[in-house]
Amino acid sequence: MRLPTSLSIFTFISSIRLGCWLSTWMERYLGKQWDKQAVRLLQLSGFGVVMTMTVLSAIGDISRFEDAKQLVGYSGLGAGVHDSRQKHREKGITKFGCKELRWALVEASWQAVRSNPRWKAEYQELCKRKHQNQAIVAIARKLLVTIWYLLSRKEAYNKSSAEDLAYKMLTWAWQMDKSALNGMTNQQFAKYGLLRLGQGENLTRIVKGGLPRRIASKEEVLALKPELFLKQ
């Protein structure tokens, strides 16, 4: 098996172990108690189910961070500054704080750069004046600031794709025990995630990997779980 270039042997093995643990955690907690926070993070490029759960678990209660700067500091992704008389230059990251959150954000950033043209262009622009490792850390900081706003202000991400989110919700459903879906099919689960954020009301079909996949209609989910929408 060929390892992704951004992962060392250690982090690759750790990610496998983490994925196994989070699969159980998803079924016990998020599969039964619909967590809107998870759906919000799945909107972001580079964030799949395991990465989303890793970040949420590492952050905990978002209200304990008064602003995005505090969250960045907690992660250890804040840049140090080297002072030399009148000269100020940026050093590497502080590396204090939560190493799990820092690792997750860097890995998510590499994935975002590979899969999203906007993040790729920003990364390439940063690389003109920074080392590639510094550039990816800068992307990670921007992602973390975005996460703070999404979780604190409870808003949908205006740069997300309803099709991408629907596919991630399907992937989430495939990884859960059917009893954890609260009586929904995979397709209904995907639509429910979209509707929680006010997206994809008319989306009933997506194409991923050249394969068409059905998404339940709004009416189908509303008829099955009308009480869910009354709580929004």
For each residue, the residues with C-beta under 8 A, 3 or more apart:
1:
2:
3: 7 9 12
4: 7 12 110
5:
6: 106 107 110
7: 3 4 11 12 15 107
8: 11 12
9: 3 12 13
10: 13 14
11: 7 8 14 15 103 107
12: 3 4 7 8 9 15 16
13: 9 10 16 17
14: 10 11 17 18
15: 7 11 12 18 19 50 107
16: 12 13 19 20
17: 13 14 20 21
18: 14 15 21 22 50 54
19: 15 16 22 23 50
20: 16 17 23 24
21: 17 18 24 25
22: 18 19 25 26 49 50 53 54 57
23: 19 20 26 27 175
24: 20 21 27 28
25: 21 22 28 29 30 53 57
26: 22 23 29 30 31 49 53 172 175 176 180
27: 23 24 31 32 176 177 180
28: 24 25 31 32
29: 25 26 32 33 35
30: 25 26 33 34 35 38 53
31: 26 27 28 176 177 180 181 182
32: 27 28 29 180 182
33: 29 30
34: 30 182 192 196 228
35: 29 30 38 39 56
36: 39 40 154 196 197
37: 40 41 56 62 151
38: 30 35 41 42 52 53 56
39: 35 36 42 43 165 169 193 196 197
40: 36 37 43 150 151 154 156 157 197
41: 37 38 44 47 52 55 56 147 150 151
42: 38 39 47 48 49 52 165 168 169 172 193
43: 39 40 47 150 156 157 160 164 165 197
44: 41 47 108 112 143 146 147 150 157 160
45: 111 112 115 116 119 164
46: 51 107 108 109 110 111 112 113 115 116 119 143
47: 41 42 43 44 51 52 55 108 168
48: 42 51 52 168 171
49: 22 26 42 52 53 168 171 172 175
50: 15 18 19 22 53 54
51: 46 47 48 54 55 104 107 108 111
52: 38 41 42 47 48 49 55 56
53: 22 25 26 30 38 49 50 56 57
54: 18 22 50 51 57 58 100 101 104
55: 41 47 51 52 58 59 101 104 105 108 147
56: 35 37 38 41 52 53 59
57: 22 25 53 54 60 100
58: 54 55 98 100 101 104
59: 55 56 62 65 71 101 147 151
60: 57 64
61: 64
62: 37 59 65 71 148 151 152
63: 152
64: 60 61
65: 59 62 68 70 71 74 148 152
66: 70
67: 70 71 148
68: 65 71 72 144 145 148 149
69: 72 73 78
70: 65 66 67 73 74
71: 59 62 65 67 68 74 75 144 145 147 148
72: 68 69 75 77 78 141 144 145
73: 69 70 76 78 94 97
74: 65 70 71 97 98 101
75: 71 72 78 97 98 101 102 105 144
76: 73 93 94 95 96 97 98 99 101 102
77: 72 93 94 97 102 105 137 140 141 144
78: 69 72 73 75 93 94 141
79: 90 91 92 93 94 137
80: 90 91 92 93 94
81: 88 89 90 91
82: 88 89 90 91
83: 87 88
84: 87 88 89
85:
86:
87: 83 84
88: 81 82 83 84
89: 81 82 84
90: 79 80 81 82 134
91: 79 80 81 82
92: 79 80 95 134 137
93: 76 77 78 79 80 102 137
94: 73 76 77 78 79 80 97
95: 76 92 99 102
96: 76
97: 73 74 75 76 77 94 101 102
98: 58 74 75 76 101 102
99: 76 95 102 103
100: 54 57 58 103 104
101: 54 55 58 59 74 75 76 97 98 104 105 144
102: 75 76 77 93 95 97 98 99 105 106 140
103: 11 99 100 106 107
104: 51 54 55 58 100 101 107 108
105: 55 75 77 101 102 108 109 140 141 143 144
106: 6 102 103 109 110 136 137 140
107: 6 7 11 15 46 51 103 104 110 111
108: 44 46 47 51 55 104 105 111 112 140 143
109: 46 105 106 112 113 119 136 137 139 140 143
110: 4 6 46 106 107 113 114 136
111: 45 46 51 107 108 114 115
112: 44 45 46 108 109 115 116 119 139 143
113: 46 109 110 116 119 120 123 136 139
114: 110 111 120
115: 45 46 111 112 119
116: 45 46 112 113 119 120
117: 120 121
118: 121 122 159
119: 45 46 109 112 113 115 116 122 123 139
120: 113 114 116 117 123 124
121: 117 118 124 125
122: 118 119 125 126 139 142
123: 113 119 120 126 127 135 136 139
124: 120 121 127 128
125: 121 122 128
126: 122 123 129 130 134 135 138 139
127: 123 124 130 131 132 135
128: 124 125
129: 126
130: 126 127 134 135 138
131: 127 134 135
132: 127 135 136
133: 136 137
134: 90 92 126 130 131 137 138
135: 123 126 127 130 131 132 138 139
136: 106 109 110 113 123 132 133 139 140
137: 77 79 92 93 106 109 133 134 140 141
138: 126 130 134 135 141 142
139: 109 112 113 119 122 123 126 135 136 142 143
140: 77 102 105 106 108 109 136 137 143 144
141: 72 77 78 105 137 138 144 145
142: 122 138 139 145 146
143: 44 46 105 108 109 112 139 140 146 147
144: 68 71 72 75 77 101 105 140 141 147 148
145: 68 71 72 141 142 148 149
146: 44 142 143 149 150 157
147: 41 44 55 59 71 143 144 150 151
148: 62 65 67 68 71 144 145 151 152
149: 68 145 146 152 153 155
150: 40 41 43 44 146 147 153 154 155 157
151: 37 40 41 59 62 147 148 154
152: 62 63 65 148 149
153: 149 150
154: 36 40 150 151
155: 149 150
156: 40 43 160 197 198 199
157: 40 43 44 146 150 160
158:
159: 118
160: 43 44 156 157 164 165 199
161: 164 165
162: 165 166 194 199 200 203
163: 166 167 200 203 206 208
164: 43 45 160 161 167 168
165: 39 42 43 160 161 162 168 169 193 194 197 199 200
166: 162 163 169 170 190 191 193 194 200 203 206 215
167: 163 164 170 171 190 206 208 213
168: 42 47 48 49 164 165 171 172
169: 39 42 165 166 172 173 189 190 192 193 194
170: 166 167 173 174 186 187 189 190 213 215
171: 48 49 167 168 174 175
172: 26 42 49 168 169 175 176 189 193
173: 169 170 176 181 186 189 190
174: 170 171 186
175: 23 26 49 171 172
176: 26 27 31 172 173 180 181
177: 27 31 180
178: 181
179:
180: 26 27 31 32 176 177
181: 31 173 176 178 184 185 186 189
182: 31 32 34 225
183: 224 225
184: 181 188 189 192 221 224 225
185: 181 188 189 216
186: 170 173 174 181 189 190
187: 170 190 191 214 215 216
188: 184 185 191 192 216 220 221 224
189: 169 170 172 173 181 184 185 186 192 193
190: 166 167 169 170 173 186 187 193 194 215 216
191: 166 187 188 194 195 200 203 215 216 217 218 220 221
192: 34 169 184 188 189 195 196 221 225 228
193: 39 42 165 166 169 172 189 190 196 197
194: 162 165 166 169 190 191 197 199 200 201 203 215
195: 191 192 198 199 200 201 218 221 229
196: 34 36 39 192 193 232
197: 36 39 40 43 156 165 193 194
198: 156 195 201
199: 156 160 162 165 194 195 203
200: 162 163 165 166 191 194 195 203 215
201: 194 195 198 218
202: 218
203: 162 163 166 191 194 199 200 206 215
204: 214 215 216 217
205: 212 213 214 215
206: 163 166 167 203 212 213 215
207: 210 211 212 213
208: 163 167 211 213
209:
210: 207
211: 207 208
212: 205 206 207
213: 167 170 205 206 207 208
214: 187 204 205
215: 166 170 187 190 191 194 200 203 204 205 206
216: 185 187 188 190 191 204 220 221
217: 191 204 220 221
218: 191 195 201 202 221 222
219: 222 223
220: 188 191 216 217 223 224
221: 184 188 191 192 195 216 217 218 224 225
222: 218 219 225 226 229
223: 219 220 226
224: 183 184 188 220 221
225: 182 183 184 192 221 222 228 229
226: 222 223 229 230
227: 230 231
228: 34 192 225 231 232
229: 195 222 225 226 232
230: 226 227
231: 227 228
232: 196 228 229
